[in-house]
Amino acid sequence: MRRYYEIRIGMHDYIKSLYEEASINGSPLIRPMFYEFPEDAKCWEISDQYMFGPKYLVAPILHYNEFEREVYLPAGRWKLAHRDVYDRCEDVIEGGKTVSVKAPLEYIPVFEIVK
């Protein structure tokens, strides 16, 4: 519980900026993939992962006893937000492809776009 509280506190400024953006132009905090990547046809088909603002791609586990999943990363450079959990993972992953990622019970696969 404490670890997730600390993650939330660490994201305070980012979340605040999302609320400010929402109040200015109505952008949702949780966004379908095509919202951030409208030119990527694959993002229009994805229904099991989403963006949290423009920076984080979230790929929740949706099935019982699922401990690994496929995640589509749009064009760009991505890194896992919980790097300590994923051994033998590249520091930065080039997007435009689907990757397989471990999903232990204590983590939701979350990627951060690197600009």
Number of C-alpha atoms within 10 A of each C-alpha: 5 7 8 9 10 11 10 13 12 11 12 12 11 14 16 11 14 20 16 13 15 14 11 9 8 11 15 16 16 16 16 22 26 18 17 17 16 12 11 14 11 16 20 14 11 14 10 13 20 21 23 20 22 16 15 19 28 20 21 16 19 10 8 6 9 12 14 13 18 12 21 19 21 23 13 13 17 23 20 21 17 13 14 8 15 15 8 7 13 12 10 14 18 15 16 14 12 12 12 10 17 16 19 15 10 7 13 16 24 23 22 19 21 13 7
